[in-house]
Amino acid sequence: MPNFKVIAALSLMALAACQPRSLPPVAPGGQAMPTGNQISAAEEQQIPIRVLQQINTLRANIAAPALTLNPQLSAAALAHSRDMSAQNRAWHWGSDGSSPLDRARRAGYFGNVVGENISESYENDMQTLSAWMGTRDTRDVIMDPAATNLGFAWYQEPSGKLWWTLLTGS
């Protein structure tokens, strides 16, 4: 006859394997909060290039000049993404009252700032770009034929929430 202690221990182990590893975050109203996937180090390198390629494909359809990634605009975009997270709101003004032009100048970009798109989401880069293309004001920033430079960055919170910033300039 098998040992009851062994059977009980095996049963407990089997039941423990059925338990969820962690519970989803819950909003104050009791609803489950969305969670995002963490962006990996490999993806961090690919995202700006993928966004640039997709934007240039879209711009080619209207004979607009291709954009080039600009490190100063990307630095300004990253600073603003982090600042929006700290403020916990997506808007075009920095916590210090700075505008997109102020932030671009601070990062060393001395061309013209054509426009800025921002987003607070759990969506990936292509979903965010698609949402921007679906709204006239944000699409106009991306498709403006006067733009020649692109700055693109994001900040991801530990929860997976993303704060995206896109800047165009010339």
Backbone as a ProteinNet text record, in pm:
[ID]
protein_1_A
[PRIMARY]
MPNFKVIAALSLMALAACQPRSLPPVAPGGQAMPTGNQISAAEEQQIPIRVLQQINTLRANIAAPALTLNPQLSAAALAHSRDMSAQNRAWHWGSDGSSPLDRARRAGYFGNVVGENISESYENDMQTLSAWMGTRDTRDVIMDPAATNLGFAWYQEPSGKLWWTLLTGS
[TERTIARY]
83.8	0	88.7	63.1	148.3	140.9	247.1	256.9	167.8	79.1	-14.6	57.6	168.5	243.8	298.3	346	398.3	285.2	170.7	55.8	7.5	1.5	-43.1	54.5	183.5	283.5	275.1	260.5	248.3	120.8	13.2	-113.1	-99.4	-33.8	-11.7	74.7	175	260.4	181.3	97.2	15.3	-81.3	-143.7	-235.4	-162.2	-43.1	33.3	68.5	91.7	124.6	6.6	-114.4	-234.3	-262	-199.2	-224.9	-161.2	-226.4	-164	-38.2	60.4	187.5	171.4	89.5	64.4	-72.8	-129.9	-260.5	-242.6	-334.8	-322.8	-346.8	-284.2	-308.9	-455.7	-506.5	-646.9	-656.9	-743.4	-767.8	-855.2	-861	-942.4	-1088	-1145.4	-1283.3	-1301.4	-1194.2	-1203.3	-1180.9	-1166	-1142.6	-994.6	-967.7	-828.6	-765.2	-645	-573	-499.2	-487.4	-410.7	-263.2	-195.8	-51.3	13.8	131.6	203.9	319.7	367.7	486.7	608.2	703.9	826.8	907.7	958.2	1041.1	1180.1	1226.5	1357.5	1469	1590.3	1707.2	1723.3	1695.8	1706.3	1603.1	1481.8	1376.5	1409.3	1474.5	1509.8	1589	1673.9	1754	1671.6	1575.4	1498	1383.3	1323.2	1201.9	1221.7	1322.5	1335.2	1355	1430.3	1454.7	1326.2	1251.5	1124.9	1024.9	1015.7	924.6	968	1097.5	1148.6	1116.2	1139.7	1111.5	963.1	877	733.6	688.7	738.7	702.8	751.3	873.1	924.3	847.4	799	713.4	584.1	524.3	401.1	424.8	534.8	566.1	595.5	654	683.4	554.4	446.4	318.1	264.2	309.5	264.3	380.7	489.8	610	671.2	654.4	720.2	862.3	956.1	1094.4	1106.3	1200	1226	1280.8	1249.5	1304.3	1431.2	1517.2	1634.5	1625.6	1669.9	1670.8	1771.5	1729.9	1816.3	1838.5	1964.1	1989.6	1946.7	1957.2	1915.7	1763.9	1688.9	1543	1502.1	1572.2	1540.8	1570	1676.6	1706.6	1597.6	1549.4	1440.1	1313.2	1287.2	1169.3	1177.7	1295	1311.7	1290.3	1348.3	1331.3	1183.2	1110.2	968.6	887.9	921.4	851.8	868.6	988.9	1014.2	938	936.2	869.4	717.5	659.5	515.7	483.4	568.5	546.5	551.1	648.7	660.3	537.4	483.2	363.5	235.6	246.5	133.2	23.8	65.5	-30	43.1	-26.4	28.1	-15.3	81.8	53.6	183.6	172.6	288.4	375.9	339.8	417.2	497.2	622.8	707.3	669.1	714.5	684.4	744.3	843.1	903.9	842.7	734.1	667.5	725.7	819.8	887.3	796.1	820.4	749.6	835.7	781.6	865.4	989.7	975	1089.1	1192.9	1148.8	1242.2	1322	1252.4	1319.8	1416.8	1379.4	1469	1595.9	1580.6	1697	1786.6	1723.6	1798.2	1880.7	1829	1898.8	2000.7	2010.6	2109.8	2058.7	1926.9	1870.2	1834.4	1893.5	1870.4	1800.9	1740.8	1656.5	1516.9	1424.4	1285	1214.5	1138.7	1054.8	923.4	892	769.3	650.8	667.7	557	597.9	503.7	526.5	399.8	416.9	307.9	343.6	243	264.1	155.1	184.6	85.8	119.6	14.1	22.9	-54.6	14	-56	14.2	-47.5	14.4	41.8	25.7	41.3	186.5	220.5	357.3	377.4	496.6	531.3	445.2	416.8	337.8	190.8	138.5	0.9	-9.7	92.1	92.6	101.3	189.9	200.8	69.3	6	-122.3	-228.6	-229.5	-326	-298.5	-172.1	-138.2	-180.9	-163.8	-202.1	-353.6	-427	-572.2	-637	-557.2	-609.2	-541.8	-620.4	-566.8	-452.3	-468.8	-365.5	-231.3	-235.1	-110.1	-54.7	-143.4	-98.9	-27	-81.2	-19.5	122.6	149.3	285.5	379.7	335	417.8	436.5	331.7	333.5	372.5	396.8	429.9	552.2	537.3	649.6	765.7	742.3	850.5	948.5	906.3	990.8	1097	1217.1	1326.9	1394.2	1369.1	1431.4	1324.4	1361.2	1270.8	1341.7	1272.3	1313.3	1205.5	1245	1145	1199.6	1117	1159.4	1038.4	1062.8	958.1	1019.9	932.1	970.6	870.7	919.8	831	840.4	724.7	715.8	724.5	756.2	761.2	629.8	516.8	387.3	370	456.6	444.6	385.6	332.7	274.9	384.6	349.2	445.6	405.5	504.3	487.9	570.9	505.8	570.8	579.4	689.8	705.7	773.5	714.1	768.7	782.5	899.3	924.2	970.4	917.7	968.1	1027.9	1127.8	1194.1	1251.5	1306.4	1371.4	1490.7
-117.6	0	124.5	217.3	335.5	420.9	492.1	580.2	701.7	729.5	841.8	976.5	987.9	1113.6	1145.6	1044.2	1063.9	1104.3	1038	1070.4	1212.9	1250.1	1385	1490.3	1464.5	1560.4	1575.7	1466	1472.4	1545	1522.2	1591.3	1741.8	1782.5	1925.6	1987.8	1915.3	1967.8	1983.4	1888.4	1896.7	2013.2	2034.2	2147.5	2281.4	2288.8	2413.3	2450.9	2353.2	2380.7	2441.6	2421.2	2475.2	2619.6	2669	2805.3	2907.2	3023.6	3127.5	3179.3	3215.8	3265.2	3402.2	3487.6	3618.9	3666.5	3752.3	3806.9	3932.5	3959	4081.5	4203.3	4318.2	4439.1	4479.4	4535.2	4573.5	4724.2	4788.4	4932.7	4959.5	5085.2	5116.6	5070.6	5068.9	5026.2	4875	4799.5	4655.1	4588.6	4667.4	4612	4577.2	4472.3	4435.9	4543.9	4583.4	4683.5	4614.1	4681.7	4621.5	4615.3	4519.4	4509.7	4500.3	4553	4549.1	4452.3	4417.2	4334.1	4422.1	4373.8	4449.1	4448.5	4563.5	4575.7	4522.5	4427.2	4366.2	4456.4	4426.4	4503	4491.6	4374.6	4357.4	4443.8	4448.9	4531	4679.7	4721.3	4862.7	4913.7	4830.1	4868.3	4867.8	4777.4	4759.3	4859.1	4901.6	4983.9	5114	5195.8	5321.6	5298.7	5196.4	5166.7	5118.7	5032.9	4982.3	5096.9	5187.5	5302	5391.9	5420.4	5503.2	5440.8	5311.4	5244.7	5251.7	5229.1	5233	5374.3	5473.8	5613	5649.9	5612.6	5646.2	5575.1	5455.7	5386.9	5465.7	5509.5	5587.7	5720.8	5786.8	5915.6	5901	5789.7	5766.6	5762.1	5716.5	5709.1	5846	5951.4	6086.9	6170.9	6104.5	6169.4	6270.1	6245.5	6329	6276.9	6365.3	6319	6223.4	6132.4	6038.4	6113.3	6062.7	6119	6043.6	6108.6	6042.8	6056.9	5952.8	5960.4	6064.6	6146.7	6251.5	6225.9	6207.9	6173.6	6282.9	6409.4	6516.8	6517	6501	6494.1	6369.2	6259	6137.5	6156.7	6228.9	6258.1	6346.2	6444.2	6529.3	6446.7	6353.1	6266.7	6176.9	6122.8	6037.5	6117.4	6235.4	6319.5	6349.2	6376.7	6407.5	6283.3	6168.7	6044.5	6016.7	6034.1	6014.4	6117.8	6240.7	6347.6	6325.8	6280.3	6251.9	6143.1	6041.4	5935.7	5993.7	6078.7	6139.8	6225.7	6291.7	6374.6	6291.5	6168.7	6077.3	6137.2	6202.7	6249.6	6276.3	6242.3	6265	6402.4	6491.7	6622.6	6682.4	6791.4	6845.8	6937.7	6962.8	7053.9	6976.2	7014.3	6951.4	6997	6924	6960.5	7096.1	7139.7	7271	7377.5	7344	7437.5	7438.8	7349	7348.5	7301.1	7355.6	7318.1	7218	7157.6	7070.3	7143.5	7269.6	7346.7	7366	7399	7414.8	7286.9	7174.1	7046.8	7009.3	7038.7	7011.1	7095.9	7223.7	7312.9	7264.9	7225.8	7177.1	7053.5	6971.2	6848.7	6875.5	7000.8	7035.2	7037.4	7033.7	7040.5	7185.4	7240.1	7381.7	7403	7295.6	7309.1	7353.1	7346	7378.2	7253.4	7268.9	7159	7168.5	7063.7	7062	7019.6	6916.4	6871.3	6764.8	6734.4	6633.9	6550.7	6419.8	6327.8	6259.2	6237.7	6171.7	6066.8	5969.4	5866.6	5803.2	5765.7	5690	5561.4	5447	5325.3	5200.9	5088.6	4958.2	4895.2	4971.8	4920.7	4925	4841.9	4840.9	4956.1	4966.1	5077.8	5083.1	4969	4969.5	5001.9	4956.1	4990.1	5140.2	5195.9	5338.8	5419.8	5380.7	5450.1	5441.5	5326.4	5309.7	5402.6	5414.7	5505.4	5649.5	5688.4	5824.7	5848.1	5747.4	5763	5767.5	5720.5	5720.6	5851.1	5947.6	6077.3	6186.5	6277.2	6376.5	6459.4	6514.1	6601.4	6529.2	6407.2	6333.9	6278.9	6241.9	6197.7	6313	6435.5	6550.8	6576.1	6549.7	6565.3	6467	6344.1	6238.9	6262.2	6307.6	6317	6455	6552.5	6688	6684.6	6729.1	6724.3	6815.4	6909.6	6997.3	6923.8	6815.1	6741.7	6659.9	6659	6577.4	6495.4	6529.1	6460.7	6398.4	6287.6	6218.6	6193	6222.6	6181.9	6089.9	5976.3	5880.5	5811.6	5808.8	5741.7	5708	5633.1	5591.7	5569.7	5567.3	5526.5	5421.7	5308.4	5203.2	5189.6	5201.1	5183.3	5034.3	4999.7	4858.1	4783.4	4852.7	4789.3	4752	4803.9	4781.4	4900.1	4997.3	5116.4	5192.1	5237	5305.3	5449.8	5535.3	5677.3	5703.2	5729	5743.1	5889.9	5929.5	6064	6055	6125.6	6135.9	6284	6324	6462.8	6463.9	6559.5	6579.1	6718.8	6731.5	6859.2	6871.5	6989.2	7012.3	7102.6
0	0	0	-93.5	-103.8	21.7	42.9	158.2	137.4	231.9	219.2	217.5	286	287.6	148.2	77.9	-57.6	-150.9	-140.5	-225	-197.1	-69.8	-33	-85.8	-73.9	-122.1	-273.6	-345.8	-491.1	-532.5	-458.6	-488.4	-468.5	-360.2	-335.7	-444.4	-488.2	-595.1	-724.3	-756	-877.3	-869.2	-753.7	-736.8	-744.7	-687.9	-692.6	-836	-920.7	-1060.4	-1134.6	-1084.5	-1149.7	-1111.2	-1008.2	-961.8	-1056.1	-1075.9	-1158.3	-1089	-1170.4	-1117.2	-1050.2	-1109.9	-1051	-1096.6	-1018.5	-1051.6	-1134.6	-1230	-1309.1	-1222.2	-1255.9	-1178.2	-1187.2	-1077.5	-1071.1	-1051.8	-1131.7	-1120.9	-998.9	-952.8	-835.5	-846.5	-964.4	-983.1	-983	-965.5	-963.3	-1097.6	-1204.3	-1337.1	-1353.1	-1428	-1456.2	-1543.1	-1507.7	-1585.6	-1699.5	-1815.7	-1924.7	-1887.7	-1943.1	-1923	-2059.3	-2070.3	-2196.2	-2187.8	-2302.9	-2307.8	-2289.8	-2215.8	-2196.7	-2326.5	-2363.7	-2483.4	-2449.9	-2528.7	-2504.4	-2556.7	-2513.6	-2559.2	-2710.9	-2766.2	-2911.6	-2983.3	-2929.4	-2990.3	-2981.9	-2874.2	-2857.5	-2976.9	-3031.8	-3147.4	-3276	-3284.7	-3407.3	-3421.8	-3312.2	-3318.7	-3396.4	-3365.7	-3441.7	-3591.4	-3626.8	-3768.2	-3834.9	-3765.8	-3819.5	-3839.1	-3742	-3753.7	-3869.3	-3878.8	-3988.2	-4123.7	-4138.7	-4265.6	-4300.7	-4202	-4227.7	-4265.4	-4194.1	-4225	-4365	-4399.3	-4532.4	-4643.8	-4616.6	-4714.3	-4734.3	-4624.7	-4633.1	-4704.6	-4673.6	-4734.8	-4883.9	-4923.3	-5065.5	-5147.6	-5085.3	-5155.7	-5196.6	-5128.8	-5165.2	-5218.8	-5253.2	-5307.4	-5209.6	-5080.7	-4978.8	-4959.5	-4928.1	-4909.4	-4790.4	-4802.4	-4692.9	-4572.2	-4453.8	-4329.8	-4292.9	-4217.7	-4160.4	-4008.8	-3938.9	-3793.1	-3748.8	-3653.8	-3602	-3453.1	-3411.3	-3270.4	-3171.9	-3211.3	-3120.1	-3101.9	-3211.8	-3199.5	-3120.4	-3140.1	-3064.4	-2915.4	-2883.2	-2742.1	-2680.9	-2756.8	-2708	-2690	-2781.3	-2772.1	-2648.4	-2621.5	-2503.9	-2375.1	-2370.1	-2250.9	-2227.1	-2334.6	-2317.2	-2278.9	-2333.4	-2295.8	-2146.6	-2097	-1953.2	-1869.9	-1917.1	-1844.4	-1841.6	-1952.7	-1952.9	-1851.2	-1841.9	-1744	-1602.8	-1576.4	-1443.4	-1411.4	-1512.9	-1494.2	-1494.1	-1543.3	-1560.6	-1647.9	-1755.5	-1856.2	-1986.7	-2094.6	-2227.9	-2275	-2285	-2340.4	-2391.1	-2464.4	-2535.1	-2450.2	-2326.7	-2242.5	-2140.1	-2124.2	-2024.3	-1884.5	-1784.3	-1646.2	-1610.4	-1687.3	-1666.8	-1757.5	-1825.8	-1916.6	-2057.1	-2085.6	-2215.4	-2327.5	-2445.6	-2567.9	-2645.5	-2751.3	-2834.8	-2888.1	-2927.6	-2976.7	-2866.8	-2745.9	-2633.2	-2609.5	-2610.6	-2584	-2695.9	-2820.1	-2933.1	-2921.7	-2889.7	-2873.8	-2760.1	-2650.3	-2533.5	-2569.3	-2662.3	-2704.3	-2815.1	-2861.6	-2962.7	-3105.2	-3124.7	-3260.1	-3289.4	-3395.9	-3426.4	-3560.6	-3613.8	-3732	-3690	-3784.1	-3754.3	-3702.2	-3595.1	-3547.5	-3623.4	-3698.7	-3778.9	-3693.6	-3610.9	-3528.2	-3429.2	-3340.4	-3236.4	-3219.8	-3214.1	-3180.7	-3050.2	-2966.4	-2838.6	-2818.2	-2733.4	-2702.6	-2569.1	-2498.7	-2374	-2400.6	-2400.1	-2439.7	-2388.1	-2414.4	-2394.7	-2530.4	-2636.8	-2772.6	-2816.1	-2913.8	-2965.3	-3063.9	-3118.9	-3206.5	-3332.1	-3393.7	-3517.2	-3489	-3377.5	-3340.2	-3310.4	-3246.2	-3215.6	-3344.3	-3434.9	-3563.2	-3639.6	-3637.5	-3705.1	-3645.4	-3513.5	-3448.9	-3490.8	-3496.3	-3539.6	-3684.1	-3767.6	-3908.4	-3925.1	-3826.8	-3833	-3790.3	-3746.2	-3702.4	-3783.7	-3836.4	-3929.7	-3871.2	-3751.7	-3694.6	-3679	-3626.3	-3605.7	-3738	-3829.6	-3962.8	-4034.6	-4021.3	-4087	-4038.4	-3910	-3857.7	-3927.6	-3943.8	-4005.5	-4154.9	-4220.9	-4367.4	-4420.5	-4334.6	-4379	-4471.1	-4596.7	-4689.9	-4650.6	-4560.4	-4515.4	-4423.5	-4362.5	-4267.5	-4340.3	-4283	-4335.4	-4226.3	-4100	-3985.9	-3897.1	-3833.2	-3742.4	-3610.6	-3503.3	-3369.2	-3316	-3261	-3213.1	-3089.1	-2983.1	-2860.1	-2774.9	-2671.7	-2578.6	-2442.1	-2343.7	-2209.2	-2164.8	-2113.5	-2067.3	-1915.7	-1851.6	-1707.3	-1673.7	-1549.1	-1510.9	-1537.6	-1534.6	-1562.1	-1708.9	-1794.6	-1938.3	-2011.6	-1938.8	-2001.4	-2075.9	-2195.6	-2282.2	-2304.8	-2309.9	-2341.7	-2466.2	-2579.6	-2708.8	-2747.3	-2808.4	-2862.5	-2998.7	-3096.3	-3231.2	-3261.1	-3306.8	-3347.9	-3492.7	-3569.6	-3704.7	-3713.6	-3797.7	-3815.5	-3954.9	-3981.8	-4111.1	-4092.4
[MASK]
++++++++++++++++++++++++++++++++++++++++++++++++++++++++++++++++++++++++++++++++++++++++++++++++++++++++++++++++++++++++++++++++++++++++++++++++++++++++++++++++++++++++++

